[in-house]
Amino acid sequence: MFRKLILFNSVFAMVVSGLIFGQSVQSNAIRYEVDKSHTNIGFSVRHMLLAKVYGEFKDFSIDLNWDNQDPTNSSVEVRIDVASINTDNQKRDDHLRGPDFFDAENYPEILFKSEKIEKTDDGYVAHGKLTMRDVTRDVTLPFNVIGSIKQKNGKLRVGIEAGMTVSRMEYNISWDKMLDTGGLVAGEEAEIDIQAEFISSQAI
């Protein structure tokens, strides 16, 4: 009877732990390493109400725990080095790193951390928190699994693409120089586009 009680308490503790941390106790998630040579974290912003300016962040890390059987048990954390911003124009990049925009010296990192992965009719959505310039807001990041390939070493390579629109004003990136005819020189909204490949840390 005493041994049964210990077993019951152990199982109960595991279930409670899973509920507290928002993860299934039956999760088969394993860690995946980002292949940075085949991954791009890009963005675009409208300039003078005309053309879009495209850029990317060169330095970042992505901590992905992926459940290939049930992706809703997965989680992801993305950390971006703000100073690595690149729009192929040195003067503009220096301005973006400065206090008018990202203020990389005081806020060197952009952070996204998922709290829940949801299956949708079109793919998946990562619900989580996005932090820029010390401002944290709830966001939804839609993404799709493009496909997966098992490599010769047994490890699985997975392709994922994601995208969302972010209002920079909501994160105190509020440089608001106006055109003589009205409208912002730099658009308020930034379109985020992520193309990424990940490799499982173990053979599957």
Secondary structure, DSSP 4 states (H G I P E B T S, - for coil): -HHHHHHHHHHHHHHHHHHHTT--TT---EEEEE-GGG-EEEEEEEETTSSEEEEEES-EEEEEEE-SS-GGG-EEEEEEEGGGEE-S-HHHHHHHHSTTTT-TTT--EEEEEEEEEEEETTEEEEEEEEEETTEEEEEEEEEEEEEEEE-TTSEEEEEEEEEEEEEGGGGT-----B-TTSSBSEEEEEEEEEEEEEEEEEE-
